């Protein structure tokens, strides 16, 4: 090797090649480190993204789990109106095996119910939610709307439509004359006058159709989910029906009106009337009143061929108020009496009361 301080051409080339090799090695190392850093950074970002996504999904799941549900749509009456909660909650209904009274009739009614008017306790039942024609029990609603809408002394015009009504009637309504509303109310509830029903409907609402709409609105407001009315009298069965449970609610509402309670408790009445003699004589066709069942307080009978013989009856003894609904029966008075007796004696242990015998089939 030369001791010269200058490199030979060969040595210079070798040194430059070595330097270039070192530079390439450093560049490759830097690139490798950069690539590794990029990979690490990408992994961190992916993990972070997955973590956030997981947390967000978990949050959505929690929100979905804990979100407040929208309130259910309100129940509607058969007439399509919002249905209120009944004021009288019938406890124990739809569980006949646990009823305090177990009683079978040889010829049972189509449907029925025995209940406490104050507590709503069901004592006996037979298909209480079956929708059936109810004939003149419809007039229980007509009476309720009438007394809530008009005073006793209001003059009610006797129209041609009222006079021409079919079925049971007061029968002596003078066309074109005015009759005291309270007299007409007695005519509605005692002899079950269809003519009185039409006259009252026209007086209260202006027309029968408008009154029927008011009847269905009142039924929805009482929570009567089985019921639909098509007339103020119930003479026509088409589209006019209810059930024992709804009629129990209506019976309570009727008796809460002192004017209705007074009328339905009356066996016979002599009333002022614009005819010769100036008086109208009316008699109640409720068999419990006719045969003087002790403690009877009301309420209403009904009959058409489709509905059969129907009765809603109420009675009170020693502060215990019971109601009974009998629908489509061969002997509604007899069956109502038997059920009321069992309720007063077997459930509430009240003393026996002397009773007038009720003939078979009453």
C-alpha positions as CSV (number, residue, x, y, z in Angstrom):
1,X,0.0,0.0,0.0
2,X,1.2,3.5,-0.9
3,X,2.1,5.9,1.9
4,X,0.9,8.8,-0.3
5,X,-1.7,11.1,1.3
6,X,-3.7,11.0,-1.9
7,X,-5.9,8.1,-2.9
8,X,-5.3,6.2,-6.0
9,X,-8.1,6.0,-8.5
10,X,-8.9,2.5,-7.5
11,X,-9.1,3.4,-3.8
12,X,-11.3,6.4,-4.5
13,X,-13.8,4.3,-6.4
14,X,-13.9,1.7,-3.7
15,X,-14.5,4.3,-1.0
16,X,-17.2,6.0,-3.0
17,X,-19.0,2.7,-3.6
18,X,-18.8,1.9,0.2
19,X,-20.2,5.3,1.0
20,X,-23.0,4.8,-1.5
21,X,-23.8,1.4,0.0
22,X,-23.9,2.9,3.5
23,X,-26.3,5.7,2.3
24,X,-28.6,3.1,0.7
25,X,-28.5,1.0,3.8
26,X,-29.5,4.1,5.9
27,X,-32.2,5.0,3.5
28,X,-33.7,1.4,3.6
29,X,-33.6,1.5,7.3
30,X,-35.4,4.8,7.5
31,X,-38.0,3.6,5.0
32,X,-38.5,0.4,7.1
33,X,-38.9,2.5,10.2
34,X,-41.3,4.8,8.5
35,X,-43.4,1.9,7.2
36,X,-43.4,0.3,10.7
37,X,-44.5,3.6,12.2
38,X,-47.3,3.9,9.6
39,X,-48.5,0.3,10.3
40,X,-48.5,1.0,14.1
41,X,-50.4,4.2,13.6
42,X,-52.9,2.5,11.4
43,X,-53.4,-0.2,13.9
44,X,-54.0,2.3,16.7
45,X,-56.5,4.2,14.6
46,X,-58.4,1.0,13.7
47,X,-58.5,-0.1,17.3
48,X,-59.7,3.4,18.3
49,X,-62.4,3.4,15.6
50,X,-63.6,-0.1,16.6
51,X,-63.7,1.0,20.2
52,X,-65.7,4.1,19.4
53,X,-68.0,2.1,17.1
54,X,-68.5,-0.5,19.8
55,X,-69.2,2.1,22.4
56,X,-71.6,3.9,20.0
57,X,-73.5,0.6,19.3
58,X,-73.6,-0.2,22.9
59,X,-75.0,3.3,23.6
60,X,-77.6,2.7,20.9
61,X,-78.5,-0.6,22.4
62,X,-78.9,0.9,25.8
63,X,-81.0,3.7,24.4
64,X,-83.1,1.3,22.6
65,X,-83.5,-0.8,25.7
66,X,-84.3,2.1,28.0
67,X,-86.3,4.3,25.6
68,X,-89.7,5.2,26.8
69,X,-92.4,3.5,24.7
70,X,-95.0,5.5,23.1
71,X,-98.4,5.4,25.0
72,X,-100.8,2.8,23.5
73,X,-103.5,4.1,21.3
74,X,-106.7,4.8,23.2
75,X,-109.3,2.1,23.2
76,X,-112.3,3.0,21.0
77,X,-116.0,2.3,21.5
78,X,-117.9,0.3,18.8
79,X,-119.0,3.7,17.5
80,X,-115.4,4.7,17.1
81,X,-115.1,7.2,20.0
82,X,-112.3,7.2,22.6
83,X,-113.4,4.9,25.4
84,X,-113.1,6.2,29.0
85,X,-112.3,4.0,32.0
86,X,-115.5,2.8,33.7
87,X,-116.3,4.5,37.0
88,X,-117.5,1.2,38.4
89,X,-114.7,-1.4,38.2
90,X,-116.3,-4.8,38.1
91,X,-113.9,-6.9,40.2
92,X,-113.7,-10.7,39.6
93,X,-115.5,-10.5,36.2
94,X,-114.6,-13.1,33.6
95,X,-113.6,-15.6,36.3
96,X,-117.0,-17.4,36.9
97,X,-115.4,-20.3,38.7
98,X,-114.5,-18.0,41.6
99,X,-117.8,-16.2,41.8
100,X,-119.2,-16.2,45.4
101,X,-122.5,-17.5,44.0
102,X,-122.7,-20.6,41.8
103,X,-126.2,-21.0,40.5
104,X,-127.4,-22.7,37.3
105,X,-130.9,-22.2,35.9
106,X,-132.9,-24.9,34.2
107,X,-133.5,-22.5,31.3
108,X,-130.7,-20.0,31.7
109,X,-130.8,-16.6,30.2
110,X,-128.5,-15.8,27.3
111,X,-126.3,-13.6,29.6
112,X,-126.5,-12.1,33.0
113,X,-124.7,-10.5,36.0
114,X,-125.2,-10.0,39.7
115,X,-123.0,-7.3,41.2
116,X,-122.5,-4.8,44.1
117,X,-123.5,-1.4,43.0
118,X,-121.1,0.3,45.3
119,X,-118.0,-1.9,45.2
120,X,-118.3,-3.5,41.8
121,X,-117.8,-6.9,43.2
122,X,-119.2,-9.5,40.8
123,X,-121.2,-12.2,42.6
124,X,-122.5,-14.2,39.7
125,X,-122.0,-14.0,35.9
126,X,-123.0,-15.6,32.7
127,X,-121.2,-14.4,29.5
128,X,-121.2,-10.8,30.8
129,X,-119.4,-9.4,27.8
130,X,-121.6,-11.0,25.2
131,X,-123.0,-8.4,22.8
132,X,-126.8,-8.9,22.5
133,X,-129.8,-6.9,21.5
134,X,-131.2,-5.1,24.6
135,X,-134.6,-3.7,23.4
136,X,-136.0,-1.1,25.8
137,X,-133.1,-1.3,28.2
138,X,-131.8,1.3,25.7
139,X,-134.1,3.8,27.4
140,X,-131.8,3.7,30.4
141,X,-129.4,5.8,28.3
142,X,-132.2,8.0,26.9
143,X,-133.3,8.8,30.5
144,X,-129.7,9.5,31.6
145,X,-129.1,12.0,28.8
146,X,-132.5,13.6,29.3
147,X,-132.1,14.4,33.0
148,X,-128.6,15.7,32.5
149,X,-129.7,18.0,29.7
150,X,-133.1,19.4,30.6
151,X,-135.1,20.5,33.7
152,X,-138.3,18.7,34.9
153,X,-140.6,21.5,34.0
154,X,-139.4,21.9,30.4
155,X,-142.2,21.7,27.8
156,X,-141.7,18.8,25.4
157,X,-143.5,19.1,22.0
158,X,-145.4,16.0,20.9
159,X,-144.4,15.6,17.2
160,X,-145.9,13.5,14.4
161,X,-142.8,11.3,14.5
162,X,-143.3,10.7,18.2
163,X,-147.0,9.9,17.8
164,X,-146.4,7.5,14.9
165,X,-143.8,5.5,16.9
166,X,-144.2,1.7,16.8
167,X,-144.2,-0.7,19.7
168,X,-145.0,0.1,23.3
169,X,-146.3,3.6,23.9
170,X,-147.7,6.0,26.4
171,X,-150.4,6.1,23.8
172,X,-152.3,9.3,24.6
173,X,-149.7,11.9,23.7
174,X,-151.6,14.8,22.1
175,X,-150.1,15.8,18.8
176,X,-148.8,19.3,18.6
177,X,-149.2,19.9,22.4
178,X,-146.5,20.3,25.0
179,X,-146.1,17.9,27.9
180,X,-144.0,18.5,31.0
181,X,-140.6,16.8,30.6
182,X,-140.9,14.9,33.9
183,X,-144.2,13.5,32.9
184,X,-142.6,12.3,29.7
185,X,-139.8,10.8,31.7
186,X,-142.3,8.7,33.6
187,X,-143.9,7.7,30.3
188,X,-140.5,6.6,29.1
189,X,-139.5,4.5,32.1
190,X,-142.8,3.0,33.5
191,X,-144.8,1.8,30.5
192,X,-141.6,2.0,28.3
193,X,-143.1,4.5,25.8
194,X,-141.4,4.6,22.5
195,X,-143.3,7.7,21.7
196,X,-141.9,9.4,24.8
197,X,-138.4,8.3,23.7
198,X,-138.7,10.0,20.4
199,X,-140.3,13.2,21.9
200,X,-137.5,13.5,24.5
201,X,-134.8,12.9,21.9
202,X,-136.1,15.6,19.7
203,X,-136.5,18.0,22.6
204,X,-132.9,17.4,23.9
205,X,-131.0,17.2,20.6
206,X,-133.2,18.6,17.9
207,X,-133.5,15.3,16.1
208,X,-133.5,11.6,16.7
209,X,-130.2,11.1,14.8
210,X,-128.4,13.9,16.7
211,X,-129.7,12.3,20.0
212,X,-128.4,8.9,18.9
213,X,-124.9,10.4,18.4
214,X,-125.1,11.8,21.9
215,X,-126.1,8.4,23.3
216,X,-123.1,6.8,21.8
217,X,-120.8,9.6,23.0
218,X,-122.2,9.2,26.5
219,X,-121.7,5.4,26.4
220,X,-118.0,6.0,25.4
221,X,-117.7,8.4,28.3
222,X,-118.9,5.8,30.7
223,X,-116.5,3.2,29.4
224,X,-119.2,1.0,27.8
225,X,-117.1,-0.9,25.3
226,X,-119.7,-3.4,24.3
227,X,-122.4,-0.9,23.5
228,X,-123.8,0.7,20.3
229,X,-127.1,2.6,20.0
230,X,-129.1,3.1,16.9
231,X,-132.3,4.6,18.4
232,X,-133.5,6.3,21.6
233,X,-136.1,3.5,22.2
234,X,-134.4,0.2,21.3
235,X,-137.5,-0.9,19.3
236,X,-135.3,-1.7,16.3
237,X,-132.6,-4.2,17.1
238,X,-130.4,-3.6,14.1
239,X,-127.2,-1.9,15.2
240,X,-128.5,-1.6,18.8
241,X,-126.8,-3.8,21.3
242,X,-125.0,-3.9,24.6
243,X,-123.8,-6.5,27.2
244,X,-124.4,-7.2,30.9
245,X,-121.2,-5.6,32.0
246,X,-122.0,-2.3,30.3
247,X,-125.6,-2.4,31.6
248,X,-124.2,-2.7,35.1
249,X,-122.2,0.5,34.6
250,X,-125.3,2.2,33.1
251,X,-127.5,1.1,36.0
252,X,-125.1,2.7,38.5
253,X,-125.0,5.9,36.5
254,X,-128.8,6.0,36.3
255,X,-129.3,5.5,40.0
256,X,-126.8,8.3,40.7
257,X,-129.4,10.7,39.2
258,X,-132.1,11.3,41.8
259,X,-134.8,12.0,39.2
260,X,-134.2,8.6,37.5
261,X,-133.9,6.8,40.9
262,X,-137.3,8.3,41.9
263,X,-139.1,7.4,38.7
264,X,-137.7,3.8,38.5
265,X,-138.6,3.2,42.2
266,X,-142.3,4.1,41.4
267,X,-144.9,1.4,40.8
268,X,-147.7,3.7,39.7
269,X,-148.0,7.5,39.1
270,X,-150.7,10.1,38.5
271,X,-149.3,13.0,36.5
272,X,-150.4,16.3,35.0
273,X,-151.3,15.9,31.3
274,X,-152.8,18.1,28.7
275,X,-155.9,15.9,27.9
276,X,-159.5,15.8,29.1
277,X,-159.4,15.3,32.9
278,X,-155.8,16.7,33.1
279,X,-154.3,13.5,34.5
280,X,-152.2,10.6,33.2
281,X,-152.2,7.2,35.0
282,X,-149.0,5.1,34.5
283,X,-147.9,1.8,35.8
284,X,-144.4,0.2,36.0
285,X,-143.9,-3.1,34.3
286,X,-140.9,-4.1,36.5
287,X,-141.9,-7.6,37.9
288,X,-139.9,-6.9,41.1
289,X,-142.1,-3.9,41.8
290,X,-145.3,-5.6,40.6
291,X,-144.7,-8.5,43.1
292,X,-143.2,-6.2,45.7
293,X,-139.8,-7.7,46.1
294,X,-138.4,-6.2,49.3
295,X,-136.0,-3.4,48.8
296,X,-136.5,-2.9,45.0
297,X,-135.2,0.4,43.8
298,X,-135.5,0.0,40.0
299,X,-134.8,-0.2,37.1
300,X,-136.0,-1.2,33.6
301,X,-137.5,-4.0,31.5
302,X,-137.1,-4.6,27.8
303,X,-138.5,-6.9,25.1
304,X,-138.3,-7.6,21.4
305,X,-138.3,-10.9,19.5
306,X,-134.5,-10.6,18.9
307,X,-133.6,-9.5,22.5
308,X,-136.1,-11.7,24.3
309,X,-137.3,-10.7,27.8
310,X,-134.7,-8.5,29.5
311,X,-134.4,-6.9,33.0
312,X,-132.1,-4.7,34.9
313,X,-133.2,-4.7,38.5
314,X,-131.7,-3.1,41.6
315,X,-132.4,-3.5,45.3
316,X,-131.1,-2.4,48.7
317,X,-131.2,-3.9,52.1
318,X,-129.4,-2.7,55.2
319,X,-127.2,-0.5,53.1
320,X,-126.2,-3.2,50.7
321,X,-127.0,-2.2,47.1
322,X,-127.1,-5.0,44.5
323,X,-127.9,-4.9,40.8
324,X,-128.8,-7.8,38.5
325,X,-128.9,-7.9,34.7
326,X,-130.9,-10.7,33.0
327,X,-130.8,-10.8,29.2
328,X,-133.0,-13.0,27.0
329,X,-134.8,-15.0,29.7
330,X,-138.0,-17.0,29.9
331,X,-138.5,-15.7,33.5
332,X,-136.4,-12.6,34.1
333,X,-138.2,-11.6,37.3
334,X,-137.9,-15.0,38.9
335,X,-134.2,-15.3,38.0
336,X,-133.5,-11.8,39.3
337,X,-135.2,-12.6,42.5
338,X,-133.3,-15.8,43.1
339,X,-130.0,-14.1,42.4
340,X,-130.7,-11.1,44.6
341,X,-131.8,-13.5,47.5
342,X,-128.6,-15.4,47.2
343,X,-126.6,-12.2,47.2
344,X,-128.3,-10.7,50.3
345,X,-128.5,-13.9,52.3
346,X,-125.5,-16.0,51.2
347,X,-122.8,-13.4,50.5
348,X,-123.8,-10.5,52.9
349,X,-125.6,-12.7,55.5
350,X,-128.6,-10.4,55.9
351,X,-131.7,-11.7,57.6
352,X,-134.5,-13.2,55.6
353,X,-137.3,-10.9,54.7
354,X,-140.9,-12.0,54.0
355,X,-141.6,-12.0,50.3
356,X,-144.6,-12.1,48.0
357,X,-144.5,-15.3,45.9
358,X,-143.6,-14.6,42.3
359,X,-145.5,-16.7,39.8
360,X,-143.6,-19.0,37.4
361,X,-142.5,-17.2,34.3
362,X,-142.6,-13.8,35.8
